[in-house]
Amino acid sequence: MTIRTQSLEWREREKMADYSQKVTSTFNERMRLNRVRRRKEKLRFWDEFMIIPKWLMGLVGFLYLLALGIAIPVNLAQRHNPYGNDMFPPELRDNPVLASFALAGMVTLVSICMTILIFLTAYINRDAYRRGMNAALWTVVALVLLPETLIGGHLLYFLMREPLPYPCPQCSASVSARFNFCPNCKCNLQPSCPQCKREVAELDKFCPFCGSDLGASRIELTPTPSTL
C-alpha cells in the first residue's frame, strides 16, 4: 500500500508540474503576442472607427432622432393634461422650451452611452474577424457579460485579442504573429540573439542589447549543401 500510495502521489505531482508548465507557456506566449502587437500595430482611431458598418451608424442616428421626435412632443402634450401639468422635469413645467432642451439633453446622454456599447460590440465583431479569431464567439461573450459587468466582456477581448497579420519582412507575404517562420520564404519571424538570448527584430544586423553581430550568426547557422 505504501508503494502504491507513493506512486499515486508521484503521478499527481507530475500532473501538477505539467499543468504548471502549460500555464507558464500559455502566459509567456500571450506576453509575446502582446509585445508583437505593440511593436507592429500602428492603429489610428479614425481608421479603426471606420470598420464599424455604415448601416449600423445610420441606424443608430435614425433611432436617436426617433427618440427625440417621440419624447419631446409627448412631454409637451403633458402641459395640457386636464389632470395637471406633468411635464418633465418638474422644475421647468412653466417653461416648455427649457423643459424640451433638458429632456433632449437627457435623451442625448442616454443615447451616447448606448451608442458606445453598440459600436464597441460591432467593432469587436469586425476586428475579431480580421484577426482570425472567432468573431461570433467574442460577440456573444461581450453581450453575455454586458448586464453583469457593463464592458467587462469588451475589456476581456482587448486583453486577449490576437495581433493583426503583418507582412513578412523578407518577402512581404501575410503571416500570423504565431508563426515562427514565413511559409513562403522561410524567414525566421522570432529570431533571438545567440549571445544574450534576447528577442531581436527580423532584419536587425546587430543585437540592440549586447551588440553581437547577428549577420555572422545567421551565416553560421545556415546549412551548407553537402557535396557528393
Z-matrix of the N, CA and C atoms (Angstrom, degrees):
N
C 1 1.460
C 2 1.521 1 111.22
N 3 1.340 2 115.98 1 -35.45
C 4 1.461 3 119.42 2 -178.80
C 5 1.520 4 111.01 3 -66.50
N 6 1.355 5 115.75 4 -42.19
C 7 1.468 6 119.23 5 179.71
C 8 1.520 7 110.50 6 -65.53
N 9 1.338 8 116.17 7 -40.27
C 10 1.461 9 119.96 8 179.96
C 11 1.527 10 110.68 9 -65.67
N 12 1.326 11 115.84 10 -41.12
C 13 1.464 12 119.84 11 179.12
C 14 1.523 13 110.81 12 -63.14
N 15 1.325 14 116.34 13 -43.29
C 16 1.461 15 119.98 14 178.18
C 17 1.522 16 111.54 15 -63.42
N 18 1.348 17 116.38 16 -37.25
C 19 1.459 18 120.34 17 178.34
C 20 1.523 19 111.09 18 -64.55
N 21 1.336 20 116.05 19 -42.10
C 22 1.464 21 119.72 20 178.63
C 23 1.525 22 111.11 21 -65.10
N 24 1.338 23 116.16 22 -41.57
C 25 1.457 24 119.58 23 178.08
C 26 1.519 25 111.16 24 -62.64
N 27 1.340 26 116.16 25 -39.25
C 28 1.461 27 120.30 26 179.87
C 29 1.534 28 110.93 27 -65.22
N 30 1.345 29 115.75 28 -39.41
C 31 1.457 30 119.11 29 177.83
C 32 1.520 31 111.70 30 -66.08
N 33 1.316 32 116.31 31 -39.64
C 34 1.458 33 119.74 32 178.28
C 35 1.523 34 110.53 33 -64.09
N 36 1.325 35 116.40 34 -39.84
C 37 1.465 36 119.22 35 177.78
C 38 1.515 37 111.37 36 -64.22
N 39 1.337 38 116.86 37 -39.81
C 40 1.461 39 120.22 38 178.44
C 41 1.532 40 111.02 39 -63.72
N 42 1.350 41 116.05 40 -41.65
C 43 1.462 42 119.47 41 178.45
C 44 1.522 43 111.20 42 -63.26
N 45 1.337 44 116.10 43 -42.31
C 46 1.462 45 119.62 44 178.91
C 47 1.519 46 111.09 45 -65.08
N 48 1.340 47 116.47 46 -38.90
C 49 1.464 48 120.18 47 178.77
C 50 1.523 49 110.70 48 -65.78
N 51 1.346 50 116.91 49 -41.94
C 52 1.460 51 120.42 50 177.87
C 53 1.523 52 111.09 51 -64.03
N 54 1.340 53 115.93 52 -41.94
C 55 1.459 54 119.83 53 179.30
C 56 1.524 55 110.90 54 -63.74
N 57 1.325 56 116.70 55 -43.58
C 58 1.462 57 120.91 56 178.83
C 59 1.526 58 111.18 57 -62.78
N 60 1.333 59 116.17 58 -39.22
C 61 1.456 60 119.76 59 178.90
C 62 1.526 61 111.30 60 -66.50
N 63 1.330 62 116.79 61 -39.22
C 64 1.460 63 120.09 62 178.81
C 65 1.521 64 111.09 63 -65.77
N 66 1.338 65 116.33 64 -42.25
C 67 1.462 66 120.20 65 178.74
C 68 1.526 67 110.36 66 -62.46
N 69 1.341 68 116.28 67 -42.80
C 70 1.461 69 120.37 68 179.36
C 71 1.529 70 111.17 69 -64.25
N 72 1.335 71 116.20 70 -42.08
C 73 1.462 72 119.98 71 179.08
C 74 1.527 73 111.13 72 -63.95
N 75 1.339 74 116.06 73 -42.11
C 76 1.464 75 119.98 74 178.52
C 77 1.516 76 111.08 75 -63.29
N 78 1.337 77 116.79 76 -41.93
C 79 1.464 78 120.66 77 179.00
C 80 1.525 79 110.95 78 -64.78
N 81 1.329 80 117.31 79 -43.25
C 82 1.463 81 120.45 80 179.36
C 83 1.526 82 111.29 81 -64.10
N 84 1.343 83 116.44 82 -39.22
C 85 1.466 84 120.00 83 178.43
C 86 1.522 85 110.74 84 -65.69
N 87 1.334 86 116.61 85 -40.34
C 88 1.460 87 119.76 86 178.00
C 89 1.512 88 111.48 87 -63.92
N 90 1.332 89 117.88 88 -41.16
C 91 1.465 90 121.29 89 177.70
C 92 1.522 91 110.60 90 -64.93
N 93 1.335 92 117.07 91 -37.94
C 94 1.468 93 119.91 92 178.33
C 95 1.524 94 110.68 93 -64.85
N 96 1.334 95 116.64 94 -42.75
C 97 1.461 96 119.93 95 179.07
C 98 1.524 97 111.33 96 -64.62
N 99 1.329 98 117.03 97 -36.83
C 100 1.468 99 119.95 98 176.67
C 101 1.523 100 110.80 99 -64.60
N 102 1.326 101 117.43 100 -37.60
C 103 1.465 102 119.99 101 177.37
C 104 1.526 103 110.83 102 -66.57
N 105 1.320 104 115.71 103 -40.75
C 106 1.470 105 119.57 104 177.54
C 107 1.519 106 110.30 105 -61.80
N 108 1.326 107 116.54 106 -42.51
C 109 1.462 108 120.25 107 -179.34
C 110 1.522 109 111.42 108 -63.76
N 111 1.323 110 117.62 109 -42.81
C 112 1.459 111 120.07 110 179.55
C 113 1.524 112 111.68 111 -67.30
N 114 1.328 113 116.32 112 -33.58
C 115 1.458 114 119.80 113 -175.66
C 116 1.525 115 112.80 114 -79.95
N 117 1.316 116 117.81 115 -35.71
C 118 1.455 117 120.70 116 -170.58
C 119 1.524 118 114.05 117 -104.61
N 120 1.312 119 118.54 118 -22.65
C 121 1.458 120 119.96 119 -177.03
C 122 1.526 121 110.67 120 -92.27
N 123 1.321 122 115.31 121 121.51
C 124 1.464 123 122.55 122 175.77
C 125 1.527 124 107.43 123 -115.30
N 126 1.329 125 115.63 124 76.55
C 127 1.455 126 120.73 125 -173.55
C 128 1.524 127 110.57 126 -87.27
N 129 1.314 128 114.99 127 139.28
C 130 1.463 129 121.68 128 175.32
C 131 1.516 130 109.16 129 -114.26
N 132 1.329 131 115.75 130 142.96
C 133 1.460 132 121.11 131 -172.40
C 134 1.524 133 111.66 132 -57.27
N 135 1.324 134 117.96 133 -47.23
C 136 1.455 135 120.08 134 -175.09
C 137 1.528 136 111.14 135 -65.46
N 138 1.331 137 117.22 136 -40.41
C 139 1.463 138 120.06 137 178.33
C 140 1.528 139 111.10 138 -63.22
N 141 1.339 140 116.28 139 -40.14
C 142 1.458 141 119.74 140 178.22
C 143 1.527 142 111.46 141 -69.72
N 144 1.318 143 116.12 142 -36.43
C 145 1.465 144 119.73 143 179.54
C 146 1.522 145 111.39 144 -64.42
N 147 1.323 146 116.93 145 -33.84
C 148 1.453 147 120.74 146 -175.67
C 149 1.520 148 113.66 147 -74.50
N 150 1.329 149 119.41 148 -7.24
C 151 1.468 150 119.05 149 175.21
C 152 1.529 151 111.34 150 -79.94
N 153 1.335 152 117.20 151 -9.83
C 154 1.460 153 120.68 152 173.81
C 155 1.526 154 108.09 153 -69.59
N 156 1.325 155 118.52 154 134.63
C 157 1.476 156 120.32 155 -177.22
C 158 1.530 157 112.45 156 -56.67
N 159 1.332 158 115.39 157 137.22
C 160 1.471 159 120.51 158 179.69
C 161 1.522 160 110.93 159 -64.30
N 162 1.331 161 116.74 160 -35.91
C 163 1.469 162 118.59 161 -178.50
C 164 1.516 163 111.14 162 -64.90
N 165 1.354 164 116.91 163 -31.81
C 166 1.456 165 119.97 164 178.59
C 167 1.527 166 110.64 165 -69.78
N 168 1.337 167 116.63 166 -39.78
C 169 1.467 168 119.41 167 176.47
C 170 1.522 169 110.84 168 -60.56
N 171 1.356 170 116.17 169 -44.38
C 172 1.458 171 119.50 170 178.47
C 173 1.517 172 112.67 171 -63.86
N 174 1.333 173 116.89 172 -39.02
C 175 1.461 174 120.74 173 179.42
C 176 1.525 175 111.41 174 -65.08
N 177 1.335 176 116.65 175 -42.18
C 178 1.467 177 120.35 176 178.91
C 179 1.526 178 110.53 177 -64.05
N 180 1.339 179 117.24 178 -42.43
C 181 1.461 180 120.22 179 177.40
C 182 1.523 181 112.27 180 -62.57
N 183 1.330 182 116.62 181 -40.57
C 184 1.463 183 120.68 182 178.86
C 185 1.531 184 110.88 183 -64.90
N 186 1.327 185 117.37 184 -42.76
C 187 1.465 186 120.43 185 179.93
C 188 1.525 187 111.23 186 -65.30
N 189 1.346 188 116.94 187 -34.73
C 190 1.471 189 120.00 188 177.95
C 191 1.525 190 110.39 189 -65.20
N 192 1.326 191 116.78 190 -46.77
C 193 1.471 192 119.64 191 178.72
C 194 1.517 193 111.07 192 -64.42
N 195 1.340 194 116.54 193 -35.94
C 196 1.465 195 120.03 194 178.10
C 197 1.525 196 111.09 195 -65.04
N 198 1.353 197 116.27 196 -40.28
C 199 1.467 198 119.78 197 178.74
C 200 1.530 199 110.87 198 -63.17
N 201 1.344 200 116.17 199 -42.28
C 202 1.466 201 119.01 200 177.05
C 203 1.523 202 110.91 201 -64.70
N 204 1.328 203 116.68 202 -41.38
C 205 1.458 204 120.59 203 -177.62
C 206 1.515 205 113.30 204 -66.99
N 207 1.320 206 116.63 205 -22.92
C 208 1.468 207 119.67 206 177.95
C 209 1.525 208 110.92 207 -92.26
N 210 1.338 209 117.13 208 -44.48
C 211 1.468 210 120.78 209 -172.61
C 212 1.525 211 112.35 210 -66.85
N 213 1.321 212 117.96 211 -46.21
C 214 1.467 213 119.76 212 -174.52
C 215 1.533 214 111.89 213 -67.93
N 216 1.353 215 120.27 214 -49.63
C 217 1.479 216 117.94 215 177.53
C 218 1.529 217 113.76 216 -61.04
N 219 1.334 218 117.25 217 -39.44
C 220 1.470 219 119.13 218 178.30
C 221 1.512 220 110.51 219 -63.36
N 222 1.325 221 117.17 220 -39.28
C 223 1.470 222 120.46 221 179.35
C 224 1.522 223 110.98 222 -66.83
N 225 1.332 224 116.90 223 -41.45
C 226 1.463 225 119.41 224 179.25
C 227 1.519 226 111.82 225 -67.70
N 228 1.337 227 116.42 226 -30.55
C 229 1.464 228 119.16 227 179.32
C 230 1.528 229 111.78 228 -66.03
N 231 1.329 230 117.05 229 -23.64
C 232 1.462 231 119.91 230 179.46
C 233 1.521 232 112.31 231 -69.80
N 234 1.359 233 115.76 232 -14.20
C 235 1.470 234 118.13 233 -179.73
C 236 1.530 235 111.21 234 -67.29
N 237 1.328 236 115.80 235 -28.97
C 238 1.466 237 120.22 236 -179.02
C 239 1.526 238 111.51 237 -102.39
N 240 1.329 239 115.54 238 22.76
C 241 1.460 240 120.07 239 177.92
C 242 1.530 241 109.17 240 -67.21
N 243 1.350 242 118.74 241 124.95
C 244 1.479 243 119.74 242 -178.65
C 245 1.523 244 113.49 243 -64.21
N 246 1.313 245 116.19 244 -16.20
C 247 1.477 246 119.14 245 -179.75
C 248 1.530 247 112.18 246 -95.12
N 249 1.324 248 116.54 247 6.03
C 250 1.459 249 119.34 248 177.92
C 251 1.519 250 111.70 249 127.49
N 252 1.294 251 116.19 250 157.69
C 253 1.462 252 122.31 251 -179.59
C 254 1.527 253 108.79 252 -77.09
N 255 1.326 254 117.01 253 108.99
C 256 1.467 255 121.98 254 -178.23
C 257 1.527 256 111.52 255 -111.61
N 258 1.320 257 117.20 256 31.12
C 259 1.468 258 120.07 257 179.98
C 260 1.526 259 110.37 258 -65.81
N 261 1.311 260 114.00 259 154.10
C 262 1.474 261 121.34 260 178.03
C 263 1.538 262 108.07 261 -110.70
N 264 1.334 263 117.87 262 137.16
C 265 1.479 264 128.93 263 -4.24
C 266 1.525 265 111.24 264 -80.94
N 267 1.338 266 117.80 265 158.66
C 268 1.468 267 120.37 266 -175.62
C 269 1.525 268 112.96 267 -59.32
N 270 1.335 269 118.40 268 -31.43
C 271 1.459 270 120.93 269 -177.12
C 272 1.518 271 112.37 270 -68.44
N 273 1.344 272 117.89 271 -20.75
C 274 1.469 273 121.41 272 -175.46
C 275 1.523 274 111.84 273 -114.98
N 276 1.323 275 117.35 274 26.59
C 277 1.462 276 119.21 275 -178.24
C 278 1.522 277 112.55 276 -65.72
N 279 1.311 278 116.94 277 -25.54
C 280 1.467 279 119.91 278 -179.65
C 281 1.519 280 112.07 279 -90.66
N 282 1.303 281 117.70 280 -0.38
C 283 1.470 282 121.62 281 179.40
C 284 1.527 283 108.23 282 -130.18
N 285 1.326 284 118.49 283 87.32
C 286 1.474 285 121.19 284 -174.24
C 287 1.525 286 113.87 285 -63.32
N 288 1.321 287 117.69 286 -29.72
C 289 1.469 288 120.09 287 -179.70
C 290 1.523 289 110.56 288 -66.74
N 291 1.325 290 115.87 289 -50.99
C 292 1.459 291 119.24 290 178.97
C 293 1.535 292 110.95 291 -65.16
N 294 1.329 293 116.62 292 -35.98
C 295 1.466 294 119.54 293 178.28
C 296 1.527 295 110.41 294 -63.40
N 297 1.332 296 116.74 295 -38.05
C 298 1.464 297 120.18 296 178.37
C 299 1.524 298 110.85 297 -66.77
N 300 1.341 299 116.43 298 -41.35
C 301 1.471 300 119.66 299 177.98
C 302 1.532 301 110.91 300 -64.47
N 303 1.326 302 116.87 301 -40.67
C 304 1.462 303 120.34 302 179.06
C 305 1.520 304 110.83 303 -63.70
N 306 1.326 305 117.00 304 -43.41
C 307 1.462 306 120.29 305 178.90
C 308 1.521 307 111.08 306 -66.04
N 309 1.327 308 116.47 307 -40.11
C 310 1.468 309 120.03 308 177.64
C 311 1.526 310 110.93 309 -62.59
N 312 1.341 311 116.44 310 -37.92
C 313 1.467 312 119.32 311 178.14
C 314 1.518 313 111.96 312 -64.83
N 315 1.325 314 117.58 313 -40.06
C 316 1.464 315 120.62 314 179.02
C 317 1.525 316 111.15 315 -68.18
N 318 1.330 317 116.42 316 -41.24
C 319 1.468 318 119.39 317 177.23
C 320 1.523 319 110.18 318 -62.95
N 321 1.327 320 116.44 319 -39.54
C 322 1.470 321 120.44 320 179.30
C 323 1.520 322 111.11 321 -65.31
N 324 1.327 323 117.72 322 -42.09
C 325 1.463 324 120.77 323 179.93
C 326 1.525 325 111.20 324 -62.92
N 327 1.328 326 116.64 325 -46.23
C 328 1.472 327 119.86 326 178.04
C 329 1.524 328 110.37 327 -63.66
N 330 1.327 329 116.99 328 -38.84
C 331 1.464 330 121.08 329 -179.36
C 332 1.518 331 111.26 330 -65.19
N 333 1.333 332 117.12 331 -38.06
C 334 1.462 333 120.51 332 179.05
C 335 1.527 334 110.46 333 -63.39
N 336 1.331 335 116.57 334 -44.76
C 337 1.470 336 119.99 335 179.43
C 338 1.528 337 110.93 336 -62.65
N 339 1.328 338 116.81 337 -43.89
C 340 1.457 339 120.35 338 179.37
C 341 1.529 340 110.78 339 -66.58
N 342 1.326 341 117.01 340 -37.79
C 343 1.463 342 120.96 341 -179.59
C 344 1.523 343 111.04 342 -64.87
N 345 1.319 344 117.16 343 -40.53
C 346 1.466 345 120.61 344 178.79
C 347 1.524 346 110.34 345 -60.75
N 348 1.324 347 117.09 346 -44.68
C 349 1.469 348 120.34 347 179.65
C 350 1.527 349 111.25 348 -65.25
N 351 1.325 350 116.86 349 -41.74
C 352 1.468 351 120.41 350 -179.86
C 353 1.520 352 110.65 351 -65.56
N 354 1.329 353 116.86 352 -45.54
C 355 1.467 354 120.14 353 -178.58
C 356 1.526 355 111.66 354 -67.72
N 357 1.341 356 117.26 355 -36.79
C 358 1.461 357 119.95 356 177.08
C 359 1.529 358 111.21 357 -62.98
N 360 1.337 359 116.03 358 -42.29
C 361 1.461 360 119.50 359 179.07
C 362 1.519 361 111.24 360 -65.73
N 363 1.328 362 117.09 361 -41.78
C 364 1.465 363 120.59 362 177.31
C 365 1.522 364 111.23 363 -65.01
N 366 1.338 365 117.17 364 -37.84
C 367 1.465 366 120.34 365 178.36
C 368 1.524 367 110.90 366 -64.41
N 369 1.334 368 116.79 367 -41.60
C 370 1.462 369 120.48 368 178.72
C 371 1.521 370 110.34 369 -60.42
N 372 1.331 371 116.93 370 -42.22
C 373 1.457 372 120.82 371 -179.75
C 374 1.530 373 111.35 372 -61.54
N 375 1.309 374 117.58 373 -46.60
C 376 1.463 375 120.87 374 -178.35
C 377 1.534 376 111.75 375 -74.51
N 378 1.322 377 116.79 376 -38.73
C 379 1.463 378 120.11 377 -177.78
C 380 1.526 379 111.36 378 -69.25
N 381 1.336 380 117.02 379 -40.09
C 382 1.464 381 120.14 380 178.48
C 383 1.526 382 110.69 381 -62.96
N 384 1.318 383 117.19 382 -37.80
C 385 1.472 384 120.78 383 -179.79
C 386 1.525 385 110.75 384 -64.05
N 387 1.337 386 117.86 385 -44.35
C 388 1.466 387 119.00 386 -177.52
C 389 1.525 388 112.28 387 -74.79
N 390 1.324 389 117.85 388 -15.43
C 391 1.462 390 121.17 389 176.64
C 392 1.527 391 112.81 390 -93.90
N 393 1.326 392 117.11 391 3.49
C 394 1.456 393 120.72 392 178.71
C 395 1.515 394 113.54 393 78.37
N 396 1.330 395 118.28 394 18.59
C 397 1.455 396 122.45 395 178.76
C 398 1.532 397 109.79 396 -96.68
N 399 1.326 398 116.25 397 171.90
C 400 1.458 399 121.46 398 178.98
C 401 1.527 400 108.36 399 -79.24
N 402 1.337 401 116.46 400 98.73
C 403 1.459 402 121.01 401 -174.66
C 404 1.526 403 111.62 402 -64.80
N 405 1.335 404 117.35 403 -41.87
C 406 1.467 405 120.35 404 -178.77
C 407 1.524 406 111.00 405 -64.50
N 408 1.331 407 116.95 406 -41.92
C 409 1.467 408 120.81 407 -178.93
C 410 1.520 409 111.46 408 -62.82
N 411 1.323 410 117.36 409 -47.31
C 412 1.459 411 120.12 410 -177.59
C 413 1.529 412 111.75 411 -69.66
N 414 1.329 413 117.39 412 -30.42
C 415 1.462 414 119.90 413 175.19
C 416 1.524 415 110.43 414 -66.26
N 417 1.331 416 116.63 415 -41.79
C 418 1.467 417 121.13 416 178.17
C 419 1.529 418 110.38 417 -65.38
N 420 1.337 419 117.42 418 -41.03
C 421 1.471 420 120.63 419 178.68
C 422 1.524 421 110.68 420 -60.43
N 423 1.340 422 116.65 421 -44.15
C 424 1.464 423 120.30 422 179.86
C 425 1.523 424 111.31 423 -63.36
N 426 1.335 425 117.03 424 -38.33
C 427 1.462 426 120.31 425 -178.66
C 428 1.532 427 111.86 426 -75.72
N 429 1.344 428 116.86 427 -37.66
C 430 1.465 429 120.14 428 -178.64
C 431 1.532 430 111.19 429 -66.84
N 432 1.327 431 116.80 430 -39.98
C 433 1.465 432 120.40 431 -178.84
C 434 1.521 433 113.03 432 -82.59
N 435 1.327 434 117.13 433 -3.42
C 436 1.463 435 120.42 434 -176.59
C 437 1.528 436 113.13 435 -63.11
N 438 1.347 437 120.55 436 -47.56
C 439 1.476 438 118.67 437 -178.31
C 440 1.526 439 113.82 438 -65.65
N 441 1.352 440 116.82 439 -33.57
C 442 1.467 441 119.14 440 -175.47
C 443 1.531 442 112.49 441 -84.76
N 444 1.326 443 116.91 442 -42.31
C 445 1.469 444 120.12 443 -171.98
C 446 1.527 445 113.41 444 -119.14
N 447 1.331 446 117.42 445 6.78
C 448 1.465 447 123.57 446 -179.01
C 449 1.529 448 110.55 447 64.81
N 450 1.335 449 118.52 448 -83.66
C 451 1.467 450 119.85 449 179.89
C 452 1.533 451 111.02 450 -117.13
N 453 1.338 452 116.72 451 25.43
C 454 1.466 453 119.77 452 179.91
C 455 1.516 454 112.19 453 -62.27
N 456 1.346 455 116.66 454 -41.07
C 457 1.457 456 119.94 455 178.84
C 458 1.511 457 112.18 456 -66.84
N 459 1.335 458 116.74 457 -34.88
C 460 1.463 459 120.59 458 178.13
C 461 1.532 460 110.66 459 -67.58
N 462 1.332 461 116.43 460 -43.85
C 463 1.463 462 119.78 461 178.36
C 464 1.525 463 111.08 462 -63.81
N 465 1.332 464 116.79 463 -38.78
C 466 1.464 465 120.34 464 178.22
C 467 1.521 466 110.49 465 -61.11
N 468 1.317 467 116.84 466 -40.01
C 469 1.466 468 119.25 467 179.06
C 470 1.530 469 111.00 468 -63.42
N 471 1.325 470 117.29 469 -45.48
C 472 1.462 471 120.01 470 -177.51
C 473 1.530 472 111.79 471 -66.02
N 474 1.321 473 117.10 472 -25.46
C 475 1.465 474 120.30 473 175.93
C 476 1.525 475 112.33 474 -79.18
N 477 1.327 476 117.11 475 -30.53
C 478 1.459 477 121.57 476 -172.19
C 479 1.521 478 114.17 477 -105.34
N 480 1.314 479 119.08 478 -4.50
C 481 1.460 480 119.51 479 -172.97
C 482 1.535 481 111.62 480 -68.43
N 483 1.320 482 113.95 481 147.91
C 484 1.450 483 121.74 482 -179.53
C 485 1.533 484 110.23 483 -75.49
N 486 1.321 485 117.60 484 153.57
C 487 1.468 486 119.09 485 173.60
C 488 1.524 487 110.85 486 -67.47
N 489 1.319 488 116.00 487 155.02
C 490 1.456 489 120.95 488 176.66
C 491 1.530 490 110.10 489 -68.92
N 492 1.332 491 117.77 490 144.80
C 493 1.475 492 119.02 491 171.12
C 494 1.525 493 109.86 492 -57.39
N 495 1.310 494 116.49 493 144.07
C 496 1.463 495 120.62 494 -177.25
C 497 1.524 496 109.39 495 -132.15
N 498 1.324 497 117.86 496 159.39
C 499 1.468 498 120.09 497 -178.95
C 500 1.526 499 111.50 498 -73.23
N 501 1.306 500 115.71 499 139.25
C 502 1.463 501 120.72 500 175.85
C 503 1.520 502 109.19 501 -60.86
N 504 1.336 503 118.55 502 132.62
C 505 1.473 504 120.20 503 -177.85
C 506 1.528 505 113.36 504 -66.14
N 507 1.314 506 116.67 505 -13.50
C 508 1.466 507 119.06 506 -176.89
C 509 1.528 508 112.70 507 -102.18
N 510 1.344 509 117.42 508 -43.17
C 511 1.466 510 119.62 509 -176.89
C 512 1.521 511 112.90 510 -120.06
N 513 1.345 512 118.73 511 -3.34
C 514 1.474 513 124.64 512 177.58
C 515 1.524 514 113.70 513 70.47
N 516 1.316 515 118.27 514 9.97
C 517 1.467 516 120.09 515 174.85
C 518 1.528 517 109.79 516 -71.75
N 519 1.328 518 117.26 517 147.73
C 520 1.466 519 121.48 518 -179.75
C 521 1.525 520 109.80 519 -72.32
N 522 1.336 521 115.86 520 126.75
C 523 1.455 522 121.12 521 -178.61
C 524 1.526 523 109.32 522 -130.36
N 525 1.320 524 115.49 523 154.15
C 526 1.460 525 121.50 524 177.87
C 527 1.525 526 109.87 525 -85.49
N 528 1.320 527 116.08 526 152.65
C 529 1.464 528 120.43 527 178.43
C 530 1.521 529 111.80 528 -68.18
N 531 1.319 530 118.15 529 -16.20
C 532 1.460 531 121.42 530 177.98
C 533 1.523 532 112.51 531 -85.03
N 534 1.330 533 118.01 532 -10.16
C 535 1.455 534 120.39 533 -179.95
C 536 1.522 535 110.56 534 -72.68
N 537 1.325 536 116.17 535 141.77
C 538 1.461 537 121.12 536 172.09
C 539 1.523 538 111.27 537 -89.19
N 540 1.329 539 116.01 538 -33.36
C 541 1.456 540 121.28 539 179.94
C 542 1.526 541 108.96 540 -134.70
N 543 1.312 542 115.60 541 149.56
C 544 1.460 543 120.55 542 176.83
C 545 1.532 544 108.73 543 -69.75
N 546 1.339 545 118.29 544 128.59
C 547 1.462 546 119.66 545 179.89
C 548 1.519 547 113.25 546 -71.75
N 549 1.331 548 117.44 547 -9.33
C 550 1.465 549 120.27 548 -177.97
C 551 1.525 550 112.98 549 -96.88
N 552 1.352 551 116.35 550 -39.88
C 553 1.467 552 118.92 551 -176.26
C 554 1.531 553 113.12 552 -127.34
N 555 1.333 554 118.02 553 0.32
C 556 1.467 555 123.58 554 178.43
C 557 1.531 556 112.94 555 66.53
N 558 1.329 557 116.53 556 25.85
C 559 1.468 558 120.13 557 176.13
C 560 1.525 559 109.29 558 -69.74
N 561 1.329 560 116.70 559 135.05
C 562 1.463 561 121.72 560 178.57
C 563 1.525 562 109.11 561 -72.68
N 564 1.331 563 116.35 562 113.26
C 565 1.463 564 121.89 563 -175.97
C 566 1.520 565 113.18 564 -91.32
N 567 1.333 566 117.24 565 -9.36
C 568 1.463 567 121.16 566 177.92
C 569 1.527 568 110.00 567 -130.50
N 570 1.323 569 118.10 568 59.65
C 571 1.463 570 119.25 569 -176.96
C 572 1.529 571 111.77 570 -74.76
N 573 1.312 572 115.49 571 154.80
C 574 1.467 573 121.73 572 176.03
C 575 1.522 574 108.54 573 -136.01
N 576 1.306 575 115.14 574 153.26
C 577 1.462 576 120.34 575 -179.73
C 578 1.533 577 109.35 576 -70.68
N 579 1.336 578 118.98 577 128.66
C 580 1.467 579 119.85 578 179.79
C 581 1.534 580 112.91 579 -69.54
N 582 1.335 581 116.53 580 -16.16
C 583 1.458 582 119.76 581 -177.70
C 584 1.529 583 112.00 582 -87.87
N 585 1.348 584 116.81 583 -53.19
C 586 1.468 585 120.29 584 -176.82
C 587 1.522 586 113.23 585 -105.85
N 588 1.339 587 117.70 586 -4.19
C 589 1.459 588 123.94 587 175.99
C 590 1.525 589 113.89 588 64.81
N 591 1.332 590 117.55 589 20.21
C 592 1.455 591 120.23 590 178.89
C 593 1.526 592 109.59 591 -95.64
N 594 1.324 593 115.46 592 153.83
C 595 1.462 594 120.70 593 -175.84
C 596 1.523 595 110.98 594 -70.64
N 597 1.334 596 115.64 595 136.54
C 598 1.458 597 121.52 596 178.39
C 599 1.524 598 108.43 597 -127.28
N 600 1.335 599 115.65 598 168.48
C 601 1.454 600 120.37 599 178.39
C 602 1.523 601 110.30 600 -75.95
N 603 1.347 602 115.35 601 161.25
C 604 1.455 603 119.63 602 -173.21
C 605 1.527 604 112.81 603 -62.92
N 606 1.345 605 116.83 604 -37.20
C 607 1.459 606 120.31 605 -174.44
C 608 1.529 607 112.99 606 -107.75
N 609 1.341 608 118.32 607 15.67
C 610 1.468 609 120.39 608 176.22
C 611 1.525 610 110.22 609 -65.04
N 612 1.329 611 116.52 610 135.58
C 613 1.465 612 121.04 611 176.74
C 614 1.524 613 111.32 612 -89.67
N 615 1.333 614 117.01 613 -30.18
C 616 1.457 615 121.87 614 178.72
C 617 1.527 616 108.53 615 -131.70
N 618 1.315 617 115.87 616 147.80
C 619 1.461 618 121.09 617 179.10
C 620 1.527 619 109.14 618 -69.28
N 621 1.335 620 118.60 619 127.18
C 622 1.463 621 120.32 620 -179.67
C 623 1.523 622 113.66 621 -73.06
N 624 1.340 623 117.84 622 -6.79
C 625 1.461 624 121.27 623 -176.89
C 626 1.530 625 112.63 624 -103.43
N 627 1.339 626 116.63 625 -39.80
C 628 1.469 627 118.72 626 -178.38
C 629 1.521 628 112.88 627 -123.11
N 630 1.325 629 118.27 628 -4.89
C 631 1.460 630 121.46 629 177.18
C 632 1.514 631 114.81 630 78.37
N 633 1.319 632 118.40 631 10.75
C 634 1.460 633 121.35 632 -179.13
C 635 1.528 634 110.46 633 -66.62
N 636 1.337 635 116.04 634 144.88
C 637 1.456 636 122.20 635 179.93
C 638 1.529 637 108.67 636 -76.45
N 639 1.330 638 116.47 637 106.91
C 640 1.461 639 120.37 638 -177.67
C 641 1.517 640 111.71 639 -77.14
N 642 1.327 641 116.72 640 -28.63
C 643 1.458 642 119.39 641 178.72
C 644 1.509 643 111.75 642 -63.58
N 645 1.326 644 116.54 643 -41.48
C 646 1.470 645 120.28 644 179.87
C 647 1.522 646 110.90 645 -66.81
N 648 1.337 647 116.90 646 -38.67
C 649 1.460 648 119.39 647 -179.38
C 650 1.518 649 110.76 648 -68.15
N 651 1.341 650 117.71 649 -33.89
C 652 1.461 651 119.55 650 178.61
C 653 1.519 652 110.69 651 -68.32
N 654 1.334 653 116.20 652 -36.57
C 655 1.460 654 119.76 653 178.52
C 656 1.519 655 110.61 654 -65.77
N 657 1.363 656 115.82 655 -39.54
C 658 1.462 657 119.61 656 -179.75
C 659 1.526 658 111.50 657 -66.46
N 660 1.356 659 116.07 658 -34.48
C 661 1.453 660 119.66 659 -176.74
C 662 1.514 661 112.76 660 -82.97
N 663 1.351 662 117.67 661 -13.51
C 664 1.446 663 120.17 662 -179.67
C 665 1.531 664 110.50 663 -73.02
N 666 1.334 665 119.04 664 122.83
C 667 1.471 666 120.47 665 -177.96
C 668 1.512 667 110.74 666 -69.31
N 669 1.309 668 116.01 667 138.20
C 670 1.475 669 121.88 668 178.57
C 671 1.520 670 108.69 669 -94.06
N 672 1.338 671 117.42 670 141.47
C 673 1.468 672 119.10 671 -179.86
C 674 1.518 673 111.48 672 -66.42
N 675 1.312 674 114.96 673 137.12
C 676 1.463 675 120.18 674 -177.64
C 677 1.527 676 109.82 675 -75.00
N 678 1.297 677 115.86 676 140.43
C 679 1.458 678 121.64 677 179.42
C 680 1.520 679 109.58 678 -91.74
N 681 1.320 680 116.39 679 138.17
C 682 1.457 681 121.91 680 -179.49
C 683 1.514 682 110.84 681 -84.05
